């Protein structure tokens, strides 16, 4: 795994804010979450979206492509994420040929490393 199990982003994160959507939309179908594993994949769920992540790691951030389903439609896109000095995770999330959003997440303290 070449040290990825110790990567600072590995774990489960609770999405608490977005620049395009309010909290009610984020938690529409359950708690808005992003999970980053040390194995090169993860998942994200918010609103009516559920998607799998294919992750590329750098020293202290990640880039990813994603594919999933939203309201019965196949959707995909890309993004990246990095930790801020205050411990928040900032996720740049983009739909292919569509919306681009900035998501803010806090580490889910009830989770263990993935």
ChimeraX attribute file (.defattr): number of C-alpha atoms within 10 A of each C-alpha:
attribute: neighborCount
match mode: 1-to-1
recipient: residues
	/A:1	8
	/A:2	7
	/A:3	7
	/A:4	16
	/A:5	15
	/A:6	13
	/A:7	19
	/A:8	14
	/A:9	23
	/A:10	20
	/A:11	21
	/A:12	24
	/A:13	23
	/A:14	20
	/A:15	26
	/A:16	17
	/A:17	17
	/A:18	19
	/A:19	10
	/A:20	12
	/A:21	14
	/A:22	12
	/A:23	15
	/A:24	11
	/A:25	15
	/A:26	23
	/A:27	17
	/A:28	14
	/A:29	14
	/A:30	12
	/A:31	16
	/A:32	24
	/A:33	21
	/A:34	24
	/A:35	22
	/A:36	23
	/A:37	19
	/A:38	20
	/A:39	13
	/A:40	14
	/A:41	16
	/A:42	21
	/A:43	19
	/A:44	21
	/A:45	24
	/A:46	22
	/A:47	19
	/A:48	16
	/A:49	20
	/A:50	20
	/A:51	20
	/A:52	19
	/A:53	24
	/A:54	16
	/A:55	22
	/A:56	13
	/A:57	16
	/A:58	10
	/A:59	8
	/A:60	11
	/A:61	16
	/A:62	20
	/A:63	17
	/A:64	20
	/A:65	20
	/A:66	23
	/A:67	20
	/A:68	18
	/A:69	15
	/A:70	16
	/A:71	10
	/A:72	9
	/A:73	9
	/A:74	11
	/A:75	17
	/A:76	19
	/A:77	19
	/A:78	18
	/A:79	19
	/A:80	18
	/A:81	21
	/A:82	17
	/A:83	18
	/A:84	9
	/A:85	7
	/A:86	7
	/A:87	11
	/A:88	16
	/A:89	21
	/A:90	20
	/A:91	21
	/A:92	18
	/A:93	20
	/A:94	18
	/A:95	16
	/A:96	14
	/A:97	8
	/A:98	10
	/A:99	10
	/A:100	16
	/A:101	16
	/A:102	17
	/A:103	19
	/A:104	19
	/A:105	22
	/A:106	19
	/A:107	19
	/A:108	15
	/A:109	10
	/A:110	7
	/A:111	11
	/A:112	9
	/A:113	14
	/A:114	14
